[in-house]
Amino acid sequence: MRSVLLCLLLSISLAASCQKYFLFIGTYTGSGSKGIYVYTFDAATGKAQWVSNTEGIVNPSYLAIAPGGLLLYACTETRTADAGGISAFRFNRAKGSLTFINKQSSGGDNPAYVSVHNSGKWVIAANYSGGSLSAFPVNANGSLQPFSQLIQHTGTSVNKQRQEKAHVHATVFSPEGDHLFVPDLGMDKVMIYKFNSSAQKPLQSESPAFVNTEPGSGPRHFIFHPNKKWAYLIEEMGGTVVAYNYKKGKLDVMQQIATHADTAKGDFGSADIHISPDGKFLYASNRGNENNITIFSVNLATGKLSLIGYQSTMGIMPRNFTIDPSGKYLLAANQKTGNIVIFKRDVRTGLLQYTGEQINIPEPVCLKMIE
């Protein structure tokens, strides 16, 4: 009887420990932030606890975590003219701390997005103001070599104030890792590249080389559904989400749907997009005058979206948000008000409810979470 009880208690303990994750927060450092913050997040309680933070790293905005969770890469010195860089860090899980490894030039101004290939051997950066993307080989210790390939986009679109040149906003690998999808806000295109991880210059144009988006829409972030058959693009300026059928590097549009209510006016400023782990719901953040999360259901037969509702992020400028690995919570980072708001997610309806929990950090702009 005692052994059975001990086994039961051990099982409960292990289950509880499996609900604790690490949360990484990227920030701009001009308003008092110290850099990258590390928290633990408990999915059993919805509470976050500070563990550590970096010091002396300028504007570590967007973050990417390598497979295995021991290496982190950050866009650094973002917003600093002629100084855009990508920095590598090693993560000590026992201590919950990050150690700087090295930094390389990103090859263009204002890197705004970074991604890691599923092999862990390549890092790709998007230079927003520079209108380019760069590919970095990764050494065995996680350090970055100088970029071996830099691709410069050229082009404009209808909004001459914001689309006066190329503005690369994301670099997203396909689920198989054999393609890279690059939304360019300035060109109103999603560029498509083949990816060969064994080549010195791993990127080659696919045929077709891009899909057009609606003029003036401003493509921003891009994600794949867990079933790998569908992909979704959020359009910053148009305030819309585009749904695609996906197969072997090809995208076919099947739907465009607004992230805002019909009564919404002004600049929309749509920003981030994520899908729940079960694939049943899609969420999109809106800045501008809305400052909310739009909630969609996903038709699991067709991939098309249906509007469910909106949730205020209880702050200003929700540039980024994340859903925890358990799918129970959504955390929204309000850049301008410096608060990360924790919402409980109803896994049946997709709706969000404020938990009463917040994290206060100056200018949070990226949230990443690992088990």
N, C-alpha and C positions, 0 to 999 in steps of 0.2 A: 504493500500500500504506500509506504513511504517513497519507494523508488518511482512509483507512478506519479505521486504528487510532485516529486522533484523534477521529473520529466515535463510535467505540465507547466510548472513554474519556469523552467528553462525555455520552453517553447514560447511562453508569453513574453519572456524577457527578450528573446531573439526577435520576435515579431515587432516588439516595441522599438528595438534598436534599428530595425530595418526601415522604420518610418522617419529616421533622422537623416537629413541631407545637409550638404554644404551649399551655401548661397554666396555667390561672388557678385559684387556690385562695382561697376565701372562708373567713373564720375569725371566731371570737369573740376579742376583744382583751383580755379580763380576766385572762388567764393568761400574758401576755408576748408574744402575737402582735402584729405590727406592722400587720396589716390584710390587704390583698389581695396575694398573692404571685404572681409570674410566673416560670414555668420554661419551658425548652425540653424537649421529650420526643422522643427518638430511637427510632422504631419499628424501626430496624435492630438496635439494641442493647438496648432496654428500659431505657435510663438517662435520668434527668432531671437537669437542671442549673439551678441558681438563676440568674435574670437580674436581677430587681428586686423591689421591694415598695413599697407605699404607706406613708405615715406620717400619723399623726394622724386616721385615720378610725376611728370607734367601731363595732365589731361589724359589719363588712361580711360578712354571712353568706351569704345566697343570691345567686347571680350569674346574669345573662343577657347574652348577646352578640348584638348587632344583626347583621343580614345585612351581609356585607362584612367583618366582623371588626375594624372600626375604632372601635366604640363599645361600652362595657360599662356595664351598669346593676347596681346592688347595693342590696339591703336593708341600710340602715345604721341605727345606734343601735337595732338589735334588742335586745329585753330591757330597754330603757330606758323607763320609764313616761312616757307623754305626749310621746314624742319620736321616734316611728317615722318614718323617712324613706326615700326612694329617691334614690340619688346617681348622677350620670352621670359617666363618665370617657371620655377619648379615649385610644386605644391607638396608640402609635408602634411599628410593626412593626420598623423599622430598629434602634431602641434597645431594644425589648422593655419599654417603660415605659408606665405609666398616668399621665395627668394629670387631676386633678379638674376638672370643668366646673361643676357646680352640684348643689344638692340641693333637693328639695321634700318637704313633709310628705306622709306616706302616707295620712293621714286616719284612722288607727287604730293601736292598740298592736300591737307585735311583728309587723311585716311579716316573713313567712317564705318568700315565694316571689315572683319577679318574672319576667315574660315580655315578649318584644318581638314585635309583629306583623310578618309577613313583608314589609310595606311599609316597615318601619323608622320609621313615623310615629306609632306608639302604643306605650306601655309600660303594662302592667297589673300591679298589685301585689295580693297577698293578705295581709290583716292577720289573723293567726291569733288573737291575743287579742281584737282588736277585732271579729272576726266580720264583716268587710267586705272589699270589693274596690274598687280605685280605678283610674281610667283617666287617663293623662297624655298630652296631645299632645306631640310631639317637634319641636323647632325644627330648622331646616336645619343648624345647627352641632352638633346632637346634644344640646343642653341640653333640660331638661324644663320645660315650663310647669306651673303648678299643676294639680292634677287637675281635669278638667272634669266628671267623674261619679264619684259615690261610692254604692255599693249596699250597704246594710246587710242582712245576713241575720238572721232571728229564728227560733229554734226550739231544741229540746232532743231528747235521746234517752234511752235506758234507763239509761246509766251516769251517775248524778247527780254524781259527782265530776269526771269528765272531759267529760261532755256536758251540762253545766249551761246552756250557751248555744251559739250558733253559733261555730264555729272554722274559718274558711276556710284551707285548707292548700295550695292550688295554683290557678293560673290557666293553663290550657293551651289554646292555639289549635288548631283543626282544621287538617288539612294544607292546606286551601284558604284558611284564614284568615277564613272567613265565620261561624264559630261559636267560642264560648269555653266550655270545660268547667271547672267549679269544684267540686272535691271539698270537702265541708264535714264535718269530723270530728265536730263537735258535733251536727249535724242528721241524720247518716247519710243524706246525699243527695249526688248529683252534680248540681249545678245546671247548666242549659244556657241559654246566651244566644246570640242572633243578634248578629253583629258587623258594623257598617257603618262602614268606615274613613273615609268622607267626612262623617259626622255629628258634630256637636259633642259629643253624648252617644251614643257608638257602640254601647252595649249595650242590647238589648231582650230580654225573656224569650221563649224559644222555646215552642212548644206540642207536646208536653208540656214543662213548665218544668224538670223534673228526673226522674232515676231514683232510686228508693229503693235503699238497700243494707240488708243484714241488720242488724237492731237490735243496737247495741253493737259493730259492726265497725270504725267509725272510718275512713272513706275518707280517703286521704292524697295520693298522687301518681298521675298518670294519663298514659298514653303511647299513641301510635298506632303500629301496625305500618307498616313501610316501604311495604307495598302499599296502605295507606290504607283497607283494608276492615275492619280489626279494631282494637279499642282494649282497653287493659288497665288495671285499677285495682288498686293495692295498698292493702289495708285494714290500718291500723296496729294496731288493738286486737284484731282477729280473727285476724291472722296469716294472711291469705289474699290470693289474687289472683283477680279477677273478669275473665273474658274476655267481650267484647261483639262482636257484629256491628255495623258502623257504616255508615250511609248518610245523607247530607244532614241532619246534625244529630240523627239518631235513633240510640239505643243499644238493642240487644236482647241480654239476657243469654244466653250459651250455656254458661258453665261457671264454677264457683267451686272453687278448689283451694288446699290448705294450703301455706304456705311452710315449715312446720316438720314435723319427724318426729312420729309418733304418740306417742312417749315424752316429747316436750317438755312442760314444765309452766311455769306462772306467766305473767306479763305477756309478751306476744310482742314488741311494739315493732317491728313491721315498718316499714321506712322508705322505701327508694328502689327504683326499678324501671327497667330498661333492656333494650333488644333489640339483638342483634348487628346490624351493618350489613347482613348478608345475610338477616336476618329469620328465621334458623333456630333461634335460641336466645333465651330470655328469662331475665333474672337479677333476683333480688330480695334486698335486704339485710334482715337481722334483728338487732335489738339485744337488750335484755333479757338473758336467760340464755343466748342462743344465739351471738350475735356471729359471724354467718356470712353467706355468700352462697348462696342456693338457686338451683339451675340447672335450668331446664326446657327441653325441646325444644318447638318449635312445629310442629304439623302444618300443612304449607303448603297442604293442601287444605281444611282446616276452620278453622284458627286456634286449635284447642284445644291445651292444654298437657299435657305428660307429664313427671313428675319424673325427673331424671337423678341428682341428688345434691346434696351440700353441701360448701362450702369454708370453712374457718375464715378470718376476716379477720386473724388474728394480732394482734388488738388488741381494744379495748373500745369499743362504741357506734359501729358503722359506719353513720352517718347518711346518708352519700352516697357514691356511686361513679360511675365513668364508664368507658366503653369507648373506646379511641382510634379515630380515623377509619379506620385500616387494619384494625381488628377483631382485631389480634393480641394486644392487652393489655387487661387490666381493672385499674383502680387503685381501691383501696378506702380511704376516709378514715375512720379510727377517731378519733372526736372526743375520747373520754375519755383515751386513751393517747397522743394526739398523733402518730400515725404513719400515713402513707399508704403502703400496701403494694402493690407492683407484681407482678401475676400475668401469666404467659404464658397466652394462651387458645388451646386446641386448636380450630382452626376446623372440624375434622371432627366431634369429639365434644362440643364445648362445655365440656369440663372445664378447670379452672384449675390452674396449677402456679406456686408461688412462685419468683420469679427471683433472690431474694437481695437485691433492691434495695428501699429504703424512702426516704421523705422524712419528716423529722422537723420538725413545725411545731405549736405549741400550738393545740389546739382547731380542727382543720380540719373544716369542715362543708359545703363545696360544692366540686366539681371541674367545670371546664368546659375543653374542649379544642377548638382550631381549627387548621386547616391553615395 
